[in-house]
Amino acid sequence: MHRFFARHGARQDAADLVQESFARLAGARAKRGAAIERPEAYLSTIASNLLRDRARIALSRSLARHIPIDEIPLAGHDPIAALEARDQIERLQASLARLSPKTRSIFLAHRRDGMTYKDIANQTGLSVKAVEQRMSKAIAHIDRVLRHG
């Protein structure tokens, strides 16, 4: 389970996600009052749902922090604000550079070019689900880099 979470972009939080997965499995088992027929499959579904929830939260945080370019005050003569803005742009560019080329192009196609997941899927030959997963991974990665430097 730890490797599963680490492979899917949750390396830092993998131990917590493993614990949450087993806690949810135990809770489901207690709720049913009977043994779950295929606990491995059930646990796998829980883990996938946790990653999906995590990506959805990261996306909502990202959208909540989004400020339209028209509303950004110009740095003017404040050198500290200019340095902070430049630093944030450099961190964003560095985080994009660390994404795989395919994930980066999917992220930019959606965020910069305004393409839908379906259009991106048609263009890349991936499924819509695969596009969603790559977007979730990219958003979580960028959010992590911007929050933790």
N, CA, C and O atoms as a GROMACS GRO file, in nm:
protein
  596
    1MET      N    1   0.083  -0.118   0.000
    1MET     CA    2   0.000   0.000   0.000
    1MET      C    3   0.088   0.125   0.000
    1MET      O    4   0.060   0.222  -0.070
    2HIS      N    5   0.194   0.122   0.078
    2HIS     CA    6   0.283   0.237   0.086
    2HIS      C    7   0.341   0.269  -0.052
    2HIS      O    8   0.345   0.386  -0.092
    3ARG      N    9   0.385   0.166  -0.124
    3ARG     CA   10   0.440   0.186  -0.258
    3ARG      C   11   0.334   0.239  -0.354
    3ARG      O   12   0.362   0.323  -0.439
    4PHE      N   13   0.211   0.189  -0.339
    4PHE     CA   14   0.100   0.236  -0.423
    4PHE      C   15   0.083   0.386  -0.408
    4PHE      O   16   0.076   0.458  -0.508
    5PHE      N   17   0.077   0.434  -0.285
    5PHE     CA   18   0.058   0.578  -0.263
    5PHE      C   19   0.180   0.656  -0.310
    5PHE      O   20   0.166   0.764  -0.368
    6ALA      N   21   0.298   0.604  -0.285
    6ALA     CA   22   0.420   0.674  -0.326
    6ALA      C   23   0.428   0.685  -0.479
    6ALA      O   24   0.470   0.788  -0.532
    7ARG      N   25   0.389   0.579  -0.549
    7ARG     CA   26   0.391   0.580  -0.696
    7ARG      C   27   0.291   0.678  -0.754
    7ARG      O   28   0.309   0.728  -0.865
    8HIS      N   29   0.186   0.706  -0.680
    8HIS     CA   30   0.080   0.793  -0.729
    8HIS      C   31   0.089   0.935  -0.672
    8HIS      O   32  -0.012   1.004  -0.659
    9GLY      N   33   0.210   0.977  -0.639
    9GLY     CA   34   0.233   1.116  -0.603
    9GLY      C   35   0.210   1.153  -0.459
    9GLY      O   36   0.206   1.272  -0.427
   10ALA      N   37   0.193   1.056  -0.370
   10ALA     CA   38   0.166   1.087  -0.230
   10ALA      C   39   0.279   1.033  -0.141
   10ALA      O   40   0.254   0.982  -0.032
   11ARG      N   41   0.401   1.046  -0.188
   11ARG     CA   42   0.516   0.989  -0.117
   11ARG      C   43   0.525   1.040   0.027
   11ARG      O   44   0.547   0.961   0.119
   12GLN      N   45   0.508   1.170   0.047
   12GLN     CA   46   0.523   1.227   0.181
   12GLN      C   47   0.412   1.184   0.276
   12GLN      O   48   0.436   1.170   0.397
   13ASP      N   49   0.294   1.163   0.224
   13ASP     CA   50   0.180   1.129   0.309
   13ASP      C   51   0.142   0.981   0.302
   13ASP      O   52   0.035   0.943   0.350
   14ALA      N   53   0.227   0.899   0.243
   14ALA     CA   54   0.192   0.759   0.220
   14ALA      C   55   0.158   0.685   0.349
   14ALA      O   56   0.060   0.611   0.353
   15ALA      N   57   0.237   0.705   0.454
   15ALA     CA   58   0.210   0.634   0.580
   15ALA      C   59   0.074   0.672   0.637
   15ALA      O   60   0.000   0.586   0.686
   16ASP      N   61   0.039   0.801   0.631
   16ASP     CA   62  -0.091   0.846   0.681
   16ASP      C   63  -0.204   0.788   0.596
   16ASP      O   64  -0.308   0.749   0.649
   17LEU      N   65  -0.184   0.782   0.466
   17LEU     CA   66  -0.287   0.728   0.378
   17LEU      C   67  -0.306   0.578   0.398
   17LEU      O   68  -0.418   0.527   0.389
   18VAL      N   69  -0.198   0.507   0.424
   18VAL     CA   70  -0.209   0.363   0.454
   18VAL      C   71  -0.292   0.344   0.580
   18VAL      O   72  -0.381   0.260   0.585
   19GLN      N   73  -0.261   0.423   0.682
   19GLN     CA   74  -0.334   0.413   0.808
   19GLN      C   75  -0.482   0.446   0.787
   19GLN      O   76  -0.570   0.377   0.839
   20GLU      N   77  -0.510   0.552   0.712
   20GLU     CA   78  -0.649   0.591   0.685
   20GLU      C   79  -0.722   0.482   0.607
   20GLU      O   80  -0.839   0.456   0.632
   21SER      N   81  -0.652   0.417   0.513
   21SER     CA   82  -0.713   0.309   0.435
   21SER      C   83  -0.757   0.194   0.524
   21SER      O   84  -0.868   0.144   0.513
   22PHE      N   85  -0.666   0.153   0.613
   22PHE     CA   86  -0.700   0.041   0.702
   22PHE      C   87  -0.806   0.081   0.804
   22PHE      O   88  -0.889  -0.001   0.843
   23ALA      N   89  -0.805   0.206   0.847
   23ALA     CA   90  -0.909   0.253   0.940
   23ALA      C   91  -1.046   0.249   0.871
   23ALA      O   92  -1.144   0.208   0.932
   24ARG      N   93  -1.051   0.290   0.745
   24ARG     CA   94  -1.178   0.286   0.672
   24ARG      C   95  -1.222   0.142   0.647
   24ARG      O   96  -1.342   0.112   0.652
   25LEU      N   97  -1.127   0.053   0.621
   25LEU     CA   98  -1.160  -0.088   0.603
   25LEU      C   99  -1.219  -0.145   0.731
   25LEU      O  100  -1.319  -0.216   0.728
   26ALA      N  101  -1.156  -0.114   0.844
   26ALA     CA  102  -1.206  -0.162   0.972
   26ALA      C  103  -1.344  -0.104   1.002
   26ALA      O  104  -1.432  -0.174   1.053
   27GLY      N  105  -1.363   0.022   0.969
   27GLY     CA  106  -1.494   0.086   0.990
   27GLY      C  107  -1.602   0.022   0.904
   27GLY      O  108  -1.714   0.001   0.951
   28ALA      N  109  -1.569  -0.008   0.780
   28ALA     CA  110  -1.666  -0.072   0.691
   28ALA      C  111  -1.700  -0.212   0.740
   28ALA      O  112  -1.814  -0.256   0.734
   29ARG      N  113  -1.597  -0.281   0.788
   29ARG     CA  114  -1.618  -0.416   0.840
   29ARG      C  115  -1.710  -0.413   0.963
   29ARG      O  116  -1.799  -0.497   0.977
   30ALA      N  117  -1.687  -0.314   1.051
   30ALA     CA  118  -1.770  -0.301   1.171
   30ALA      C  119  -1.913  -0.263   1.135
   30ALA      O  120  -2.008  -0.310   1.198
   31LYS      N  121  -1.929  -0.179   1.036
   31LYS     CA  122  -2.061  -0.134   0.993
   31LYS      C  123  -2.144  -0.250   0.938
   31LYS      O  124  -2.264  -0.261   0.963
   32ARG      N  125  -2.077  -0.335   0.862
   32ARG     CA  126  -2.146  -0.450   0.801
   32ARG      C  127  -2.179  -0.558   0.903
   32ARG      O  128  -2.278  -0.629   0.890
   33GLY      N  129  -2.094  -0.570   1.004
   33GLY     CA  130  -2.113  -0.676   1.103
   33GLY      C  131  -2.068  -0.812   1.054
   33GLY      O  132  -2.084  -0.911   1.124
   34ALA      N  133  -2.013  -0.817   0.935
   34ALA     CA  134  -1.966  -0.944   0.878
   34ALA      C  135  -1.836  -0.917   0.804
   34ALA      O  136  -1.801  -0.803   0.775
   35ALA      N  137  -1.769  -1.024   0.774
   35ALA     CA  138  -1.642  -1.012   0.702
   35ALA      C  139  -1.667  -0.964   0.559
   35ALA      O  140  -1.768  -0.998   0.498
   36ILE      N  141  -1.576  -0.888   0.508
   36ILE     CA  142  -1.583  -0.842   0.370
   36ILE      C  143  -1.527  -0.954   0.283
   36ILE      O  144  -1.420  -1.009   0.312
   37GLU      N  145  -1.599  -0.987   0.177
   37GLU     CA  146  -1.561  -1.103   0.094
   37GLU      C  147  -1.423  -1.090   0.032
   37GLU      O  148  -1.343  -1.184   0.040
   38ARG      N  149  -1.392  -0.978  -0.028
   38ARG     CA  150  -1.263  -0.959  -0.094
   38ARG      C  151  -1.196  -0.835  -0.034
   38ARG      O  152  -1.199  -0.728  -0.095
   39PRO      N  153  -1.135  -0.848   0.083
   39PRO     CA  154  -1.078  -0.730   0.151
   39PRO      C  155  -0.967  -0.661   0.072
   39PRO      O  156  -0.951  -0.540   0.083
   40GLU      N  157  -0.891  -0.737  -0.007
   40GLU     CA  158  -0.784  -0.674  -0.086
   40GLU      C  159  -0.842  -0.579  -0.189
   40GLU      O  160  -0.794  -0.467  -0.205
   41ALA      N  161  -0.946  -0.624  -0.258
   41ALA     CA  162  -1.010  -0.540  -0.359
   41ALA      C  163  -1.077  -0.420  -0.293
   41ALA      O  164  -1.072  -0.308  -0.345
   42TYR      N  165  -1.140  -0.444  -0.179
   42TYR     CA  166  -1.207  -0.336  -0.107
   42TYR      C  167  -1.104  -0.232  -0.062
   42TYR      O  168  -1.127  -0.111  -0.073
   43LEU      N  169  -0.992  -0.279  -0.011
   43LEU     CA  170  -0.884  -0.191   0.034
   43LEU      C  171  -0.826  -0.113  -0.084
   43LEU      O  172  -0.792   0.005  -0.070
   44SER      N  173  -0.814  -0.176  -0.197
   44SER     CA  174  -0.765  -0.109  -0.317
   44SER      C  175  -0.860   0.004  -0.359
   44SER      O  176  -0.815   0.112  -0.397
   45THR      N  177  -0.988  -0.022  -0.351
   45THR     CA  178  -1.088   0.080  -0.384
   45THR      C  179  -1.080   0.196  -0.286
   45THR      O  180  -1.088   0.313  -0.326
   46ILE      N  181  -1.064   0.166  -0.159
   46ILE     CA  182  -1.050   0.270  -0.057
   46ILE      C  183  -0.928   0.356  -0.088
   46ILE      O  184  -0.935   0.479  -0.083
   47ALA      N  185  -0.817   0.293  -0.120
   47ALA     CA  186  -0.693   0.366  -0.149
   47ALA      C  187  -0.711   0.456  -0.271
   47ALA      O  188  -0.667   0.571  -0.270
   48SER      N  189  -0.774   0.406  -0.375
   48SER     CA  190  -0.798   0.487  -0.495
   48SER      C  191  -0.888   0.605  -0.463
   48SER      O  192  -0.865   0.716  -0.510
   49ASN      N  193  -0.990   0.581  -0.382
   49ASN     CA  194  -1.081   0.689  -0.344
   49ASN      C  195  -1.009   0.795  -0.260
   49ASN      O  196  -1.036   0.914  -0.274
   50LEU      N  197  -0.919   0.751  -0.173
   50LEU     CA  198  -0.842   0.847  -0.093
   50LEU      C  199  -0.757   0.937  -0.182
   50LEU      O  200  -0.750   1.058  -0.161
   51LEU      N  201  -0.693   0.878  -0.283
   51LEU     CA  202  -0.612   0.957  -0.376
   51LEU      C  203  -0.700   1.054  -0.455
   51LEU      O  204  -0.663   1.169  -0.477
   52ARG      N  205  -0.815   1.007  -0.497
   52ARG     CA  206  -0.907   1.092  -0.572
   52ARG      C  207  -0.956   1.209  -0.485
   52ARG      O  208  -0.961   1.323  -0.531
   53ASP      N  209  -0.991   1.179  -0.360
   53ASP     CA  210  -1.034   1.284  -0.267
   53ASP      C  211  -0.923   1.385  -0.244
   53ASP      O  212  -0.946   1.505  -0.240
   54ARG      N  213  -0.804   1.334  -0.230
   54ARG     CA  214  -0.687   1.419  -0.206
   54ARG      C  215  -0.663   1.512  -0.324
   54ARG      O  216  -0.634   1.631  -0.306
   55ALA      N  217  -0.675   1.460  -0.445
   55ALA     CA  218  -0.657   1.542  -0.564
   55ALA      C  219  -0.767   1.646  -0.577
   55ALA      O  220  -0.742   1.760  -0.617
   56ARG      N  221  -0.890   1.607  -0.542
   56ARG     CA  222  -1.002   1.701  -0.549
   56ARG      C  223  -0.981   1.816  -0.450
   56ARG      O  224  -1.010   1.931  -0.482
   57ILE      N  225  -0.931   1.784  -0.330
   57ILE     CA  226  -0.903   1.888  -0.230
   57ILE      C  227  -0.790   1.978  -0.278
   57ILE      O  228  -0.798   2.100  -0.263
   58ALA      N  229  -0.686   1.920  -0.336
   58ALA     CA  230  -0.575   2.000  -0.388
   58ALA      C  231  -0.624   2.093  -0.499
   58ALA      O  232  -0.581   2.208  -0.507
   59LEU      N  233  -0.713   2.043  -0.585
   59LEU     CA  234  -0.767   2.126  -0.691
   59LEU      C  235  -0.848   2.241  -0.634
   59LEU      O  236  -0.835   2.355  -0.679
   60SER      N  237  -0.934   2.213  -0.535
   60SER     CA  238  -1.015   2.320  -0.478
   60SER      C  239  -0.927   2.423  -0.408
   60SER      O  240  -0.957   2.543  -0.413
   61ARG      N  241  -0.820   2.380  -0.342
   61ARG     CA  242  -0.727   2.474  -0.281
   61ARG      C  243  -0.661   2.560  -0.387
   61ARG      O  244  -0.647   2.681  -0.372
   62SER      N  245  -0.621   2.495  -0.495
   62SER     CA  246  -0.555   2.566  -0.603
   62SER      C  247  -0.650   2.670  -0.664
   62SER      O  248  -0.610   2.784  -0.689
   63LEU      N  249  -0.774   2.630  -0.687
   63LEU     CA  250  -0.871   2.722  -0.745
   63LEU      C  251  -0.906   2.834  -0.648
   63LEU      O  252  -0.931   2.947  -0.689
   64ALA      N  253  -0.908   2.803  -0.518
   64ALA     CA  254  -0.939   2.905  -0.418
   64ALA      C  255  -0.829   3.011  -0.412
   64ALA      O  256  -0.856   3.128  -0.384
   65ARG      N  257  -0.706   2.969  -0.438
   65ARG     CA  258  -0.594   3.064  -0.435
   65ARG      C  259  -0.573   3.134  -0.567
   65ARG      O  260  -0.491   3.226  -0.576
   66HIS      N  261  -0.646   3.093  -0.670
   66HIS     CA  262  -0.630   3.152  -0.802
   66HIS      C  263  -0.678   3.296  -0.800
   66HIS      O  264  -0.789   3.326  -0.754
   67ILE      N  265  -0.596   3.384  -0.850
   67ILE     CA  266  -0.631   3.525  -0.861
   67ILE      C  267  -0.617   3.563  -1.008
   67ILE      O  268  -0.511   3.544  -1.068
   68PRO      N  269  -0.724   3.616  -1.067
   68PRO     CA  270  -0.714   3.657  -1.207
   68PRO      C  271  -0.602   3.759  -1.226
   68PRO      O  272  -0.577   3.842  -1.139
   69ILE      N  273  -0.536   3.753  -1.339
   69ILE     CA  274  -0.421   3.838  -1.365
   69ILE      C  275  -0.457   3.986  -1.355
   69ILE      O  276  -0.373   4.068  -1.317
   70ASP      N  277  -0.580   4.021  -1.389
   70ASP     CA  278  -0.623   4.161  -1.383
   70ASP      C  279  -0.626   4.214  -1.240
   70ASP      O  280  -0.617   4.335  -1.218
   71GLU      N  281  -0.640   4.124  -1.142
   71GLU     CA  282  -0.652   4.166  -1.003
   71GLU      C  283  -0.520   4.165  -0.927
   71GLU      O  284  -0.517   4.198  -0.808
   72ILE      N  285  -0.413   4.128  -0.992
   72ILE     CA  286  -0.283   4.123  -0.924
   72ILE      C  287  -0.223   4.263  -0.926
   72ILE      O  288  -0.202   4.322  -1.033
   73PRO      N  289  -0.197   4.317  -0.806
   73PRO     CA  290  -0.137   4.451  -0.804
   73PRO      C  291   0.006   4.444  -0.856
   73PRO      O  292   0.079   4.348  -0.831
   74LEU      N  293   0.044   4.547  -0.928
   74LEU     CA  294   0.181   4.553  -0.978
   74LEU      C  295   0.276   4.580  -0.863
   74LEU      O  296   0.242   4.651  -0.769
   75ALA      N  297   0.394   4.522  -0.870
   75ALA     CA  298   0.490   4.534  -0.762
   75ALA      C  299   0.536   4.678  -0.742
   75ALA      O  300   0.568   4.718  -0.631
   76GLY      N  301   0.540   4.755  -0.849
   76GLY     CA  302   0.580   4.894  -0.837
   76GLY      C  303   0.721   4.906  -0.783
   76GLY      O  304   0.815   4.844  -0.835
   77HIS      N  305   0.736   4.986  -0.680
   77HIS     CA  306   0.868   5.013  -0.624
   77HIS      C  307   0.898   4.925  -0.503
   77HIS      O  308   0.996   4.950  -0.432
   78ASP      N  309   0.816   4.824  -0.477
   78ASP     CA  310   0.839   4.737  -0.363
   78ASP      C  311   0.931   4.623  -0.406
   78ASP      O  312   0.884   4.526  -0.465
   79PRO      N  313   1.061   4.633  -0.378
   79PRO     CA  314   1.154   4.529  -0.425
   79PRO      C  315   1.130   4.393  -0.359
   79PRO      O  316   1.155   4.290  -0.421
   80ILE      N  317   1.082   4.392  -0.237
   80ILE     CA  318   1.056   4.265  -0.169
   80ILE      C  319   0.941   4.192  -0.238
   80ILE      O  320   0.949   4.071  -0.261
   81ALA      N  321   0.834   4.264  -0.269
   81ALA     CA  322   0.720   4.203  -0.338
   81ALA      C  323   0.763   4.152  -0.476
   81ALA      O  324   0.718   4.045  -0.519
   82ALA      N  325   0.848   4.226  -0.544
   82ALA     CA  326   0.896   4.183  -0.675
   82ALA      C  327   0.978   4.055  -0.663
   82ALA      O  328   0.964   3.965  -0.746
   83LEU      N  329   1.063   4.048  -0.560
   83LEU     CA  330   1.144   3.926  -0.539
   83LEU      C  331   1.055   3.807  -0.505
   83LEU      O  332   1.078   3.697  -0.554
   84GLU      N  333   0.953   3.829  -0.421
   84GLU     CA  334   0.861   3.721  -0.385
   84GLU      C  335   0.785   3.672  -0.507
   84GLU      O  336   0.766   3.552  -0.524
   85ALA      N  337   0.740   3.765  -0.590
   85ALA     CA  338   0.667   3.726  -0.712
   85ALA      C  339   0.758   3.647  -0.805
   85ALA      O  340   0.717   3.545  -0.860
   86ARG      N  341   0.880   3.694  -0.823
   86ARG     CA  342   0.974   3.625  -0.909
   86ARG      C  343   1.005   3.485  -0.854
   86ARG      O  344   1.015   3.388  -0.930
   87ASP      N  345   1.019   3.476  -0.722
   87ASP     CA  346   1.047   3.347  -0.659
   87ASP      C  347   0.931   3.249  -0.682
   87ASP      O  348   0.953   3.132  -0.711
   88GLN      N  349   0.809   3.298  -0.668
   88GLN     CA  350   0.694   3.210  -0.687
   88GLN      C  351   0.685   3.164  -0.833
   88GLN      O  352   0.653   3.048  -0.859
   89ILE      N  353   0.713   3.251  -0.925
   89ILE     CA  354   0.711   3.213  -1.067
   89ILE      C  355   0.820   3.110  -1.095
   89ILE      O  356   0.796   3.013  -1.168
   90GLU      N  357   0.937   3.129  -1.038
   90GLU     CA  358   1.047   3.033  -1.057
   90GLU      C  359   1.012   2.898  -0.999
   90GLU      O  360   1.042   2.795  -1.059
   91ARG      N  361   0.947   2.896  -0.879
   91ARG     CA  362   0.906   2.768  -0.818
   91ARG      C  363   0.802   2.699  -0.903
   91ARG      O  364   0.805   2.577  -0.919
   92LEU      N  365   0.708   2.776  -0.959
   92LEU     CA  366   0.605   2.718  -1.045
   92LEU      C  367   0.669   2.660  -1.170
   92LEU      O  368   0.636   2.548  -1.211
   93GLN      N  369   0.760   2.734  -1.232
   93GLN     CA  370   0.827   2.683  -1.352
   93GLN      C  371   0.909   2.558  -1.320
   93GLN      O  372   0.911   2.464  -1.399
   94ALA      N  373   0.977   2.558  -1.205
   94ALA     CA  374   1.056   2.441  -1.167
   94ALA      C  375   0.966   2.321  -1.141
   94ALA      O  376   1.001   2.208  -1.176
   95SER      N  377   0.849   2.344  -1.078
   95SER     CA  378   0.759   2.232  -1.051
   95SER      C  379   0.704   2.176  -1.182
   95SER      O  380   0.687   2.054  -1.196
   96LEU      N  381   0.675   2.264  -1.278
   96LEU     CA  382   0.629   2.216  -1.409
   96LEU      C  383   0.739   2.137  -1.480
   96LEU      O  384   0.710   2.037  -1.546
   97ALA      N  385   0.862   2.181  -1.466
   97ALA     CA  386   0.975   2.113  -1.531
   97ALA      C  387   0.996   1.973  -1.475
   97ALA      O  388   1.046   1.885  -1.546
   98ARG      N  389   0.959   1.951  -1.349
   98ARG     CA  390   0.979   1.819  -1.288
   98ARG      C  391   0.868   1.720  -1.322
   98ARG      O  392   0.880   1.601  -1.291
   99LEU      N  393   0.761   1.767  -1.384
   99LEU     CA  394   0.656   1.675  -1.428
   99LEU      C  395   0.704   1.602  -1.553
   99LEU      O  396   0.790   1.652  -1.626
  100SER      N  397   0.648   1.485  -1.576
  100SER     CA  398   0.681   1.415  -1.701
  100SER      C  399   0.629   1.500  -1.817
  100SER      O  400   0.533   1.575  -1.801
  101PRO      N  401   0.692   1.488  -1.933
  101PRO     CA  402   0.649   1.570  -2.048
  101PRO      C  403   0.500   1.554  -2.080
  101PRO      O  404   0.432   1.652  -2.110
  102LYS      N  405   0.451   1.432  -2.074
  102LYS     CA  406   0.309   1.408  -2.108
  102LYS      C  407   0.217   1.472  -2.004
  102LYS      O  408   0.118   1.536  -2.040
  103THR      N  409   0.251   1.456  -1.875
  103THR     CA  410   0.169   1.516  -1.769
  103THR      C  411   0.173   1.668  -1.780
  103THR      O  412   0.071   1.734  -1.765
  104ARG      N  413   0.291   1.723  -1.805
  104ARG     CA  414   0.305   1.868  -1.818
  104ARG      C  415   0.220   1.919  -1.935
  104ARG      O  416   0.151   2.020  -1.922
  105SER      N  417   0.225   1.850  -2.049
  105SER     CA  418   0.148   1.897  -2.165
  105SER      C  419  -0.002   1.887  -2.138
  105SER      O  420  -0.079   1.973  -2.183
  106ILE      N  421  -0.045   1.784  -2.066
  106ILE     CA  422  -0.187   1.771  -2.032
  106ILE      C  423  -0.228   1.885  -1.939
  106ILE      O  424  -0.332   1.948  -1.959
  107PHE      N  425  -0.147   1.911  -1.837
  107PHE     CA  426  -0.176   2.019  -1.742
  107PHE      C  427  -0.187   2.154  -1.814
  107PHE      O  428  -0.282   2.229  -1.793
  108LEU      N  429  -0.089   2.182  -1.900
  108LEU     CA  430  -0.089   2.311  -1.971
  108LEU      C  431  -0.204   2.320  -2.071
  108LEU      O  432  -0.263   2.427  -2.089
  109ALA      N  433  -0.237   2.209  -2.136
  109ALA     CA  434  -0.348   2.209  -2.231
  109ALA      C  435  -0.478   2.244  -2.160
  109ALA      O  436  -0.561   2.318  -2.214
  110HIS      N  437  -0.495   2.192  -2.039
  110HIS     CA  438  -0.618   2.220  -1.966
  110HIS      C  439  -0.616   2.360  -1.904
  110HIS      O  440  -0.709   2.438  -1.924
  111ARG      N  441  -0.509   2.391  -1.830
  111ARG     CA  442  -0.505   2.518  -1.756
  111ARG      C  443  -0.473   2.639  -1.842
  111ARG      O  444  -0.533   2.745  -1.825
  112ARG      N  445  -0.380   2.626  -1.934
  112ARG     CA  446  -0.340   2.741  -2.015
  112ARG      C  447  -0.427   2.756  -2.139
  112ARG      O  448  -0.469   2.866  -2.174
  113ASP      N  449  -0.454   2.642  -2.205
  113ASP     CA  450  -0.526   2.647  -2.332
  113ASP      C  451  -0.677   2.629  -2.317
  113ASP      O  452  -0.751   2.651  -2.412
  114GLY      N  453  -0.722   2.590  -2.197
  114GLY     CA  454  -0.866   2.577  -2.171
  114GLY      C  455  -0.932   2.455  -2.232
  114GLY      O  456  -1.054   2.452  -2.247
  115MET      N  457  -0.853   2.355  -2.269
  115MET     CA  458  -0.910   2.234  -2.328
  115MET      C  459  -0.981   2.149  -2.222
  115MET      O  460  -0.941   2.148  -2.106
  116THR      N  461  -1.085   2.080  -2.263
  116THR     CA  462  -1.155   1.990  -2.172
  116THR      C  463  -1.077   1.860  -2.161
  116THR      O  464  -0.993   1.829  -2.246
  117TYR      N  465  -1.106   1.783  -2.056
  117TYR     CA  466  -1.041   1.654  -2.040
  117TYR      C  467  -1.072   1.563  -2.159
  117TYR      O  468  -0.986   1.488  -2.205
  118LYS      N  469  -1.194   1.570  -2.209
  118LYS     CA  470  -1.234   1.486  -2.322
  118LYS      C  471  -1.153   1.522  -2.446
  118LYS      O  472  -1.106   1.434  -2.518
  119ASP      N  473  -1.137   1.653  -2.471
  119ASP     CA  474  -1.057   1.696  -2.587
  119ASP      C  475  -0.912   1.652  -2.573
  119ASP      O  476  -0.850   1.608  -2.670
  120ILE      N  477  -0.858   1.665  -2.453
  120ILE     CA  478  -0.719   1.623  -2.429
  120ILE      C  479  -0.706   1.473  -2.450
  120ILE      O  480  -0.609   1.426  -2.511
  121ALA      N  481  -0.804   1.398  -2.400
  121ALA     CA  482  -0.801   1.252  -2.417
  121ALA      C  483  -0.802   1.215  -2.566
  121ALA      O  484  -0.727   1.127  -2.609
  122ASN      N  485  -0.887   1.282  -2.644
  122ASN     CA  486  -0.893   1.254  -2.788
  122ASN      C  487  -0.760   1.289  -2.856
  122ASN      O  488  -0.715   1.216  -2.944
  123GLN      N  489  -0.700   1.399  -2.815
  123GLN     CA  490  -0.575   1.444  -2.877
  123GLN      C  491  -0.456   1.353  -2.842
  123GLN      O  492  -0.370   1.326  -2.926
  124THR      N  493  -0.453   1.305  -2.716
  124THR     CA  494  -0.338   1.226  -2.671
  124THR      C  495  -0.357   1.076  -2.688
  124THR      O  496  -0.260   1.001  -2.682
  125GLY      N  497  -0.480   1.032  -2.709
  125GLY     CA  498  -0.505   0.889  -2.720
  125GLY      C  499  -0.522   0.821  -2.586
  125GLY      O  500  -0.529   0.698  -2.578
  126LEU      N  501  -0.529   0.900  -2.479
  126LEU     CA  502  -0.552   0.846  -2.345
  126LEU      C  503  -0.702   0.843  -2.316
  126LEU      O  504  -0.781   0.905  -2.387
  127SER      N  505  -0.739   0.772  -2.212
  127SER     CA  506  -0.878   0.776  -2.168
  127SER      C  507  -0.899   0.904  -2.086
  127SER      O  508  -0.803   0.964  -2.037
  128VAL      N  509  -1.024   0.944  -2.071
  128VAL     CA  510  -1.056   1.061  -1.989
  128VAL      C  511  -1.009   1.036  -1.846
  128VAL      O  512  -0.959   1.127  -1.780
  129LYS      N  513  -1.024   0.914  -1.798
  129LYS     CA  514  -0.980   0.877  -1.663
  129LYS      C  515  -0.828   0.897  -1.648
  129LYS      O  516  -0.782   0.947  -1.546
  130ALA      N  517  -0.752   0.858  -1.749
  130ALA     CA  518  -0.607   0.875  -1.744
  130ALA      C  519  -0.570   1.023  -1.743
  130ALA      O  520  -0.476   1.064  -1.675
  131VAL      N  521  -0.644   1.104  -1.819
  131VAL     CA  522  -0.620   1.249  -1.819
  131VAL      C  523  -0.650   1.304  -1.680
  131VAL      O  524  -0.573   1.385  -1.628
  132GLU      N  525  -0.762   1.262  -1.620
  132GLU     CA  526  -0.797   1.306  -1.485
  132GLU      C  527  -0.686   1.270  -1.386
  132GLU      O  528  -0.649   1.352  -1.302
  133GLN      N  529  -0.635   1.149  -1.396
  133GLN     CA  530  -0.530   1.105  -1.304
  133GLN      C  531  -0.404   1.187  -1.322
  133GLN      O  532  -0.340   1.224  -1.223
  134ARG      N  533  -0.366   1.216  -1.444
  134ARG     CA  534  -0.246   1.297  -1.468
  134ARG      C  535  -0.267   1.441  -1.420
  134ARG      O  536  -0.175   1.502  -1.366
  135MET      N  537  -0.386   1.493  -1.438
  135MET     CA  538  -0.415   1.628  -1.387
  135MET      C  539  -0.409   1.630  -1.235
  135MET      O  540  -0.353   1.722  -1.176
  136SER      N  541  -0.465   1.529  -1.171
  136SER     CA  542  -0.462   1.520  -1.025
  136SER      C  543  -0.318   1.514  -0.975
  136SER      O  544  -0.283   1.580  -0.877
  137LYS      N  545  -0.238   1.435  -1.042
  137LYS     CA  546  -0.097   1.422  -1.004
  137LYS      C  547  -0.024   1.555  -1.021
  137LYS      O  548   0.053   1.596  -0.934
  138ALA      N  549  -0.049   1.623  -1.132
  138ALA     CA  550   0.016   1.752  -1.158
  138ALA      C  551  -0.026   1.856  -1.056
  138ALA      O  552   0.058   1.930  -1.004
  139ILE      N  553  -0.155   1.862  -1.026
  139ILE     CA  554  -0.206   1.961  -0.931
  139ILE      C  555  -0.149   1.936  -0.793
  139ILE      O  556  -0.106   2.029  -0.725
  140ALA      N  557  -0.149   1.810  -0.751
  140ALA     CA  558  -0.094   1.778  -0.619
  140ALA      C  559   0.054   1.813  -0.612
  140ALA      O  560   0.101   1.866  -0.511
  141HIS      N  561   0.128   1.784  -0.718
  141HIS     CA  562   0.272   1.814  -0.722
  141HIS      C  563   0.295   1.965  -0.713
  141HIS      O  564   0.376   2.010  -0.633
  142ILE      N  565   0.226   2.041  -0.795
  142ILE     CA  566   0.244   2.186  -0.796
  142ILE      C  567   0.202   2.247  -0.664
  142ILE      O  568   0.270   2.335  -0.611
  143ASP      N  569   0.091   2.200  -0.610
  143ASP     CA  570   0.045   2.250  -0.480
  143ASP      C  571   0.149   2.223  -0.372
  143ASP      O  572   0.177   2.310  -0.289
  144ARG      N  573   0.205   2.104  -0.372
  144ARG     CA  574   0.306   2.066  -0.273
  144ARG      C  575   0.430   2.155  -0.286
  144ARG      O  576   0.484   2.202  -0.186
  145VAL      N  577   0.474   2.177  -0.408
  145VAL     CA  578   0.594   2.261  -0.431
  145VAL      C  579   0.568   2.404  -0.388
  145VAL      O  580   0.653   2.466  -0.324
  146LEU      N  581   0.452   2.459  -0.422
  146LEU     CA  582   0.423   2.598  -0.387
  146LEU      C  583   0.404   2.618  -0.236
  146LEU      O  584   0.438   2.722  -0.181
  147ARG      N  585   0.348   2.516  -0.170
  147ARG     CA  586   0.329   2.526  -0.024
  147ARG      C  587   0.458   2.508   0.054
  147ARG      O  588   0.481   2.577   0.153
  148HIS      N  589   0.541   2.414   0.010
  148HIS     CA  590   0.660   2.378   0.087
  148HIS      C  591   0.791   2.431   0.028
  148HIS      O  592   0.898   2.411   0.086
  149GLY      N  593   0.782   2.497  -0.083
  149GLY     CA  594   0.903   2.555  -0.142
  149GLY      C  595   0.981   2.454  -0.206
  149GLY      O  596   1.087   2.483  -0.261
   0.00000   0.00000   0.00000
